[in-house]
Amino acid sequence: VPEQGVPTDFSPAPLCEVNETAPEGIDIGFSVRDSGCVFEFKLQENSEVYGFGLQLKGFGSRSRKRHIRPNADPPSNTGESHAPVPFFVTTEGWGVYIDTARYVEFYCGFTKKDKGVTGSSNGELHTDFADIYADRRAECETVIAASVPVTHGADIYIITGENILDIVSQYNLLAGGGCEVPLWGLGNQYRCHLRFSSAQVLSMAGSIRSLGIPCDVIGLEPGWQSNAYSCSFVWDKTRFPDWREMCESLKTQGFKVNLWEHAFTHPTSPLHSRLGELSGDYTVWGGLVPDFALEEAKNVFADYHAPMDEAGVKAYKLDECDGSDYTGHWTFPNCAQFPSGLDGERYHNLFGILYGQAMLRALTQRTYGQVRNSGALAASYPYALYSDLYSHEDFIRGVATSGFSGLLWSPEVRHAESREDMIRRVQTVVFSPQSLINAFYLESMPWVELGCTDEIRRLLELRMSLIPYLYTAFEDYRVKGRPPVRALVCDCTEQTALRDVWNEYFFGDDMIVAPMTAAEHSRRVVLPEGDWYGFFDGRKYSGTFDIETEEIPVFVRSGSIIPLAAPVDHVSEDTVFELTLCCYGDTSGSVARIVEDDGVTRGAERRVITLHDYTESVESFRYRIVGRRRTV
Ligand code: GAL
């Protein structure tokens, strides 16, 4: 019998049908053990396995252990991460979600004892070990074993589909569909130094505008509060003598405000007394740990923060909800007990999602913030994951792996080792789900001293140009569960050459991005079957090749139409995007879609506009067609 306190207890209603009968042809074992229970899923010999949430250290999971335990500093490729998820998908046309918040251990492609046959079949002595190994493997049963601790049962959801994209999309629909983001959320976000005062924030905002750096969101880090570790959620009077006035001024310049916080509540906080009965039995940095599984605790947070929404605070960065093994007491232990009945183990896996839900109630319109922990069934929450880790290579891998499990990842940019490093990192971030510059320990814009402001401006402008295209991809996420950014193997599961490609990804349906780090002078690119065009050089590409370029390698599918907007410095409710229809290859008969709405209202009705390569004008308050470009 499944226990209480599982992800579906807290998730929105599915947008897809769920049947109670198991699909045929998928071999599942189940047993109850002293330690909990075990599910076993039979795996074919040559298939690959993906998923398990955000994975910065590994891509495919075949022959790997995956531990579904949140950890901000995973030391190696064990599955632990900011956002581990008990969902995986195979190249065999099926995937499985286990509905539990426990620290499940998955063993992918492990071999069970022989079924009746021992040794090699022909009785000869093999001298070639590869041979012996192959023989024995054929006689054994390979499984994905999922060991679920404590509970003696769990609901499992088996999802079948044509390809990985189809299965992942259904998983996202099970989670209530993809998130609804505001149009401004797809622009660029800049986070200021953690000790900036309102005067410094305004001066930074002024420089951003005067340098012509497109930016939609200004983020404030811990220093906005009178106490930050743990949090008072009260504006610091010395640094921010009139925070409303500051927000008003930022609003006039077209910025939304995003506030950093974490949930651990300081004794001086006005929330503290209301949370006494609504928090766990351990404290963190002397602060209470609110039990967001309780509606009342969510409402305490929502009611308190709501007035900030009116002043211009449109998003939050929800920090520290993941925990780390290296930061001592910076989190609560697994044995913590919460008034809802959850223990520390399950609360660790649910914390980011429940906290995110609480803060959505504090905001009246759409938002697109950050959270450092997430987990199962998270697709509908408009937060991107981020990290204090900083390997560019791992950050690229995160963009590809997060798409397998209904998560969005920001390969945020902080400092850089060199000009090249800065440019390469910003290239990656503008082609990711969230374009975020997190200068929380930097007093000036990180590119200024490196002498590459012009290059960075051009990249951030390119992000603005891509908003209409990206907005359509996010609409497909919301309605169809289709991840806006995803690994190549998702769409092209049958193309085995793409199975190990961890450092390229689809950006929307028609673009493939192959980021480069500063350490690379050239890189190998593997493209799916068919013709592709270089986004920057307009040349035709196909198959596998090496490329050397200062741009980020981006390829557009032959036959597609990309609506590129003239960049604006921020998006407002009445922004009109001036579109150039960029047509690649033979586009006769092709269509592109753009989505029109007010860009901020939750559940607003959308109008989908269809574009052909010959479309001259559209009736729309949001878009105007100003030109056409052909690449053949
Ligand atoms: C970290 C967070 C950083 C920054 C910092 C401020 O926990 O990951 O992005 O916000 O706190 O102290």
Boltz pocket constraint, residues with backbone or C-beta under 6 A from the ligand:
constraints:
  - pocket:
      binder: B
      contacts: [[A, 194], [A, 221], [A, 222], [A, 260], [A, 319], [A, 320], [A, 387], [A, 388], [A, 438], [A, 440]]
      max_distance: 6.0
